[in-house]
């Protein structure tokens, strides 16, 4: 579904990504791992149109995305849940979800019951402001808002960061369900090793902006991934 080929990216004069290639399949979780500062978030931001890349190509469902803006990437079918969630604090839960309508035709401007099936707490708190939710509830809201747009690819940047353990389990179950339904490709950037390891079908480990390991889960051991992640 998603193919990144030989991607390079700069922040000013500093090169952050060096020829990164990645594939994300429908019905699979691709875990992008590595220590802080190796380029994981930069990779997601490039795919989502949040930061221009210097070279390489991004292909979605067979079509090349030529340096898309965030709105173009979203309309093409890429949903991005950033680190920090970016929930609108003064809008209600319902209003936050409705911002996901921007990528949909007007006839589909409704919140599907499935959203509340995946995240029951959002129905209970639909009239509460986003800024009044806990960190875990905001994370669920951010993922739900991304799903409103009916994406082909879901990019998740550190979804467990600062989240209480019971909410981490709930989010993990949602990711597992979306994966197993086979209708979406999921790219997961995650520092919580056991969470990523338990969900991933494919691994891509970065170090200093380069891919140092890229294998399906069936072909790599936990120990090998840990060794690469701790370089």
C-alpha positions as CSV (number, residue, x, y, z in Angstrom):
1,X,0.0,0.0,0.0
2,X,2.8,2.4,1.0
3,X,6.3,2.4,-0.5
4,X,9.0,4.8,0.5
5,X,12.1,4.6,-1.7
6,X,15.5,6.1,-1.1
7,X,14.2,9.0,1.0
8,X,16.5,11.8,2.1
9,X,15.5,14.7,4.3
10,X,17.3,17.8,5.6
11,X,16.6,20.3,8.3
12,X,18.5,23.3,7.0
13,X,22.1,22.2,6.4
14,X,21.7,19.0,8.5
15,X,20.8,15.8,6.8
16,X,18.4,13.7,8.9
17,X,17.5,10.8,6.6
18,X,19.9,9.0,4.3
19,X,18.3,6.9,1.6
20,X,15.5,5.4,3.7
21,X,13.3,2.8,2.1
22,X,10.2,1.3,3.7
23,X,7.2,-0.7,2.7
24,X,3.9,-0.9,4.6
25,X,1.5,-3.6,3.6
26,X,-2.3,-3.8,4.0
27,X,-3.3,-5.8,7.0
28,X,0.2,-5.4,8.6
29,X,1.9,-3.2,11.2
30,X,5.3,-1.9,10.2
31,X,7.2,-0.9,13.3
32,X,9.8,1.8,12.9
33,X,12.2,1.6,15.8
34,X,15.5,3.1,17.0
35,X,16.8,5.4,19.8
36,X,15.8,9.0,20.1
37,X,17.0,11.3,17.4
38,X,17.5,8.7,14.6
39,X,14.9,10.2,12.3
40,X,11.8,8.2,13.0
41,X,9.5,11.2,13.5
42,X,11.1,12.9,10.5
43,X,10.2,9.9,8.3
44,X,6.6,10.0,9.4
45,X,6.4,13.8,8.9
46,X,7.8,13.4,5.4
47,X,5.2,10.7,4.5
48,X,2.4,12.9,5.9
49,X,3.5,16.0,4.0
50,X,4.5,17.8,7.2
51,X,8.1,18.3,6.1
52,X,9.6,18.4,2.6
53,X,12.0,15.7,1.6
54,X,15.1,16.3,-0.4
55,X,15.1,13.2,-2.6
56,X,13.5,9.8,-3.1
57,X,9.8,8.9,-3.8
58,X,6.7,8.1,-1.8
59,X,4.2,5.8,-3.5
60,X,0.7,5.2,-2.2
61,X,-1.4,2.4,-3.7
62,X,0.6,2.5,-6.9
63,X,0.6,6.3,-7.4
64,X,3.6,8.5,-6.7
65,X,3.0,11.4,-4.3
66,X,5.1,14.2,-5.6
67,X,6.0,16.2,-2.4
68,X,2.4,16.5,-1.1
69,X,1.2,19.1,1.3
70,X,-0.4,17.8,4.5
71,X,-3.9,18.2,3.0
72,X,-2.9,16.4,-0.2
73,X,-1.4,13.5,1.7
74,X,-4.5,13.3,3.8
75,X,-6.8,13.3,0.8
76,X,-4.7,10.6,-0.8
77,X,-5.4,8.4,2.2
78,X,-2.6,9.0,4.7
79,X,-3.7,9.7,8.3
80,X,-1.1,10.9,10.8
81,X,-1.4,10.8,14.6
82,X,1.6,12.9,15.7
83,X,3.5,12.8,18.9
84,X,1.7,15.2,21.2
85,X,-1.7,14.3,19.7
86,X,-2.6,17.8,18.5
87,X,-6.1,17.7,19.9
88,X,-7.9,21.0,19.8
89,X,-8.2,21.8,23.5
90,X,-11.2,24.2,23.3
91,X,-13.3,22.0,20.9
92,X,-15.5,19.3,22.3
93,X,-14.7,15.6,21.6
94,X,-17.4,15.6,18.9
95,X,-16.1,18.8,17.3
96,X,-12.5,17.3,17.3
97,X,-13.9,14.2,15.5
98,X,-15.7,16.4,13.0
99,X,-12.5,18.0,11.9
100,X,-11.7,14.6,10.2
101,X,-14.6,15.3,7.8
102,X,-12.3,17.6,5.7
103,X,-11.1,14.7,3.6
104,X,-14.6,13.3,3.0
105,X,-17.5,14.2,0.6
106,X,-20.3,16.0,2.3
107,X,-22.5,13.0,2.1
108,X,-20.2,11.2,4.5
109,X,-20.0,13.9,7.2
110,X,-21.1,11.8,10.1
111,X,-19.3,10.0,12.9
112,X,-19.7,6.2,12.3
113,X,-20.9,4.2,15.3
114,X,-17.8,2.1,14.9
115,X,-15.7,4.9,16.2
116,X,-17.5,4.7,19.6
117,X,-17.3,0.9,19.5
118,X,-13.5,1.2,19.2
119,X,-13.3,4.0,21.8
120,X,-16.3,3.8,24.1
121,X,-15.0,6.6,26.4
122,X,-15.3,9.1,23.6
123,X,-19.1,8.6,23.5
124,X,-19.3,9.1,27.2
125,X,-17.3,12.3,26.9
126,X,-18.5,13.6,23.6
127,X,-19.5,17.0,25.0
128,X,-16.3,17.5,27.0
129,X,-13.6,19.8,25.7
130,X,-10.5,18.1,24.3
131,X,-8.2,19.9,26.7
132,X,-10.1,18.5,29.7
133,X,-9.4,14.9,28.8
134,X,-6.6,12.8,30.3
135,X,-3.5,12.0,28.1
136,X,-4.8,8.6,27.4
137,X,-8.2,9.9,26.4
138,X,-6.7,12.5,24.1
139,X,-4.6,9.8,22.5
140,X,-7.8,7.8,21.8
141,X,-9.4,10.9,20.4
142,X,-6.5,11.6,18.1
143,X,-6.5,8.1,16.7
144,X,-10.3,8.1,16.3
145,X,-10.1,11.5,14.5
146,X,-7.6,10.0,12.1
147,X,-9.9,7.0,11.4
148,X,-12.8,9.3,10.6
149,X,-11.0,10.1,7.3
150,X,-11.2,6.4,6.3
151,X,-7.4,6.3,5.5
152,X,-5.5,3.7,3.6
153,X,-2.4,4.2,5.7
154,X,-2.3,5.1,9.4
155,X,0.9,6.7,10.8
156,X,1.2,6.5,14.6
157,X,4.0,8.4,16.3
158,X,4.6,7.2,19.9
159,X,1.0,6.3,20.7
160,X,1.9,5.0,24.2
161,X,4.0,8.0,25.3
162,X,2.8,9.2,28.7
163,X,-0.2,6.9,28.7
164,X,-1.4,4.8,31.7
165,X,-1.0,1.0,31.3
166,X,-4.8,0.2,31.0
167,X,-5.1,2.7,28.1
168,X,-2.0,1.3,26.4
169,X,-3.7,-2.1,26.4
170,X,-6.9,-0.6,24.9
171,X,-5.0,1.2,22.2
172,X,-3.0,-2.0,21.4
173,X,-6.3,-3.9,21.0
174,X,-7.6,-1.3,18.5
175,X,-4.4,-1.5,16.5
176,X,-4.5,-5.3,16.5
177,X,-8.2,-5.2,15.3
178,X,-7.4,-2.7,12.5
179,X,-4.5,-4.8,11.4
180,X,-6.4,-8.0,11.4
181,X,-9.3,-6.6,9.4
182,X,-6.8,-6.1,6.5
183,X,-8.2,-2.8,5.2
184,X,-5.4,-0.5,6.3
185,X,-1.6,-0.4,6.5
186,X,-0.2,0.8,9.8
187,X,3.2,2.4,10.4
188,X,4.0,2.5,14.1
189,X,6.9,4.5,15.6
190,X,7.2,3.3,19.2
191,X,9.8,3.4,22.0
192,X,7.9,0.9,24.2
193,X,9.6,-2.2,22.9
194,X,7.2,-4.9,24.1
195,X,4.2,-2.9,22.7
196,X,5.8,-2.6,19.2
197,X,7.2,-6.1,19.2
198,X,3.8,-7.7,20.1
199,X,2.0,-5.9,17.2
200,X,4.5,-5.7,14.4
201,X,4.5,-7.9,11.3
202,X,7.5,-6.1,9.9
203,X,10.4,-4.2,11.5
204,X,12.4,-1.3,10.2
205,X,15.2,-0.1,12.6
206,X,16.9,3.2,12.0
207,X,20.2,4.4,13.3
208,X,21.5,7.9,12.5
209,X,19.0,8.3,9.7
210,X,19.8,5.1,7.9
211,X,18.0,1.7,7.9
212,X,20.2,-0.9,9.7
213,X,17.6,-3.7,9.9
214,X,14.5,-4.4,7.8
215,X,12.9,-7.8,8.1
216,X,9.5,-9.4,8.6
217,X,8.8,-10.5,12.2
218,X,9.0,-14.2,11.2
219,X,12.7,-13.7,10.1
220,X,14.1,-11.8,13.1
221,X,14.5,-12.6,16.7
222,X,13.7,-10.4,19.7
223,X,17.3,-10.3,20.6
224,X,18.5,-9.1,17.2
225,X,16.0,-6.3,17.2
226,X,17.0,-5.3,20.8
227,X,20.6,-5.3,19.8
228,X,20.0,-3.0,16.8
229,X,17.6,-0.7,18.7
230,X,20.2,-0.1,21.4
231,X,23.1,0.8,19.1
